[in-house]
Amino acid sequence: MLQNAKALVTSKTFLLAVAQAVLAVIVIFSSAFPDAGWLLLAKSVVDVILRVYTSQPISGIVNTN
């Protein structure tokens, strides 16, 4: 495991996925386009899964090595 690993709930990626999920639920139940909400909710689930299984940090936007 990584030495400087942080808790999932402190991850910005995770927090963004949670915010997306909350927005998705609002869209599902209060708009004329619930399918868009379901897609957003599915994306949030995928984001959380990817975050959980990410074990290697990035070294930058573009690798210059």
C-alpha positions, -999 to +999 in steps of 0.1 A: +000+000+000+011+036-005+030+052+024+011+085+021-023+071+013-053+091+024-088+081+034-113+078+007-136+105+022-108+131+020-103+125-018-114+154-040-124+129-067-146+110-042-162+142-030-169+153-065-185+119-073-207+123-042-218+158-052-226+144-087-247+116-072-267+141-051-273+162-082-283+131-101-309+122-075-323+157-077-325+155-115-341+120-114-369+131-091-375+167-101-370+171-139-385+160-171-353+141-180-348+114-154-327+094-178-300+121-176-300+117-139-296+080-141-266+085-164-250+109-140-256+086-111-239+057-131-209+080-138-206+088-101-205+051-092-178+045-119-158+075-105-159+061-070-149+026-082-120+040-102-109+061-072-109+031-049-088+010-073-063+037-082-031+028-065-006+050-083-005+088-081+001+108-113+033+127-117+019+156-136-003+165-165+022+155-191+050+131-183+082+147-195+106+118-188 
